[in-house]
C-alpha cells in the first residue's frame, strides 16, 4: 500500500562540485551497484554533464526504492 508521495530534488551544481572535489569514480563506486557502475563507465566517455545526470538519477532513486521495499515487507 502506498502511504504517501513526494518529490526528491537533487541540485546538479552541488553534485558537479562534489564530483570535481572528490572525483566521479569515487562517488560512483559509493552509490552504484556493479551493473550500474558498468553502465556508468559507458557514460563516462561522453562528458561531465552526462556523468553528473547519470549519478544524480541513481542517487535520488535509491531511497525511493528502499522505502518501497520496506513497505512491501
N, C-alpha and C positions, 0 to 999 in steps of 0.2 A: 504494500500500500504506500502510495506517495503521500507524505505528510506535509510537504511544502515545496516551494520552488524559490529560486533566487537567481542572481546574476553574479558571475565571477568575472572580475576585471583584472587584467594584468597591464601594467604600464610598460610598453615596449622600450621606451627610452631608459627606464631603470634596468630592464633586463639586458639591454645592449651595454649599459655601463658595467653591469656585473660581469658580463662576458669579456669586456675589454680589460677589466681589472684582474679577473681570476682565470680567464681562458675558457673558451667554449667547450673544449673537450672535458675539462674538469667538471663543469656544470652538467654536461650531457651525461657523463658517467654516473653522476649522482642521482639523476631523476629518471633516466631511461632504462628500460629492460634491454636485454641483449638484442632482441629483434628490432626494437626501436632504435638502438644505437647503430645497428647495421643500416637501417633506413636513413638515419641522420647522416651517416658518412656519405651517402649519395647526394644529399642536400648540401653537405659541407663544401662540395666542389663548386656550388653555384655562387653564393655571395653571403655577406654577413647578414643582410636583411632577411634572406630566406632561412638562414640558421636561426636567427632570433625568433622568427614567427613559428618555426617548427618546434623549438624548445618551449615557447610561450604556450602553445596549444597543449602540449603534453603536461606542462607544469600546472596549468589550470584544471585540466580534466582529471588528474589523479585523485584529488579529494572528492570529487563528484562520484567517481566510480566506487571509491571506498565507502562513502555514505550509502550509496545504493546497495552495495553488497551487504553492509551491516543491517539495512532494513529488510533484506530478503532472508536473513537468518532468524 
